[in-house]
Amino acid sequence: GLESWSIDYKIIYGDPADIETQKELDEYLRKVFKHKSGNYMRIVAAAIDTGGHKTQAMYEFCKKRFLRGIFAIKGSNKADAPITTKRFSLKNKGNVPLFQIGVNAAKDEIYAALEVETTGPLYCHWPDKEIYDEEYFKQFLAEKRVNGKWVKRGRARNEALDVRVYARAALAIRDPDLNRYYFDKSAKENKTKKRSRILNKGVK
């Protein structure tokens, strides 16, 4: 049903090509989160946009971490493309597995979910955390559909929405069994084991 629970929204400042910035991102992607049951959940999939002026650096970052579920993505130039076909291409500089993402399809689903007012399929849960402030939701609602595609309403920033699209893409690519929980009872919060693969229920 794709009912979702947001857990955190992390902003990392710095040049994406900088080693220290990448190190901070990598450490965050290894983070574990404590479930209300007392067990711990790991990040099992993430999608990173390789567009922009740091493409090669992002290719290299994702290629090294592909087996951990860190996927390189790029928005499809087709307005009617599905969220993902789960097929990747190696026809790029560096031969990194690159997934084409149907941004319009993802945003259609995300904005439709915002219309759901009762818990269940597609309903979105957000935690009571300072990072989910007015600015966050302004960015989340920064676009509208015009002539078959999503465009900005005039605001300069829409990062919160973009990040949600990336999370939805990562879920579609990894396609975990959302009818099951995968916990690591031995894990310590914020201290992860490098090769563990624990699946989390819901969309970040």
Secondary structure, DSSP 4 states (H G I P E B T S, - for coil): ---EE--------S-TTSHHHHHHHHHHHT-EEE-TTS-EEE---EEEE--SS-HHHHHHHHHHTGGGTEEEEEE-S-TT--S--S-EE--STT---EEEE-HHHHHHHHHHHTT--SSSTT-EE--S-TTS-HHHHHHHT-EEEETTEEEE-S-S--HHHHHHHHHHHHHHHH---TTS----TTPBTTB--TT-----SS--
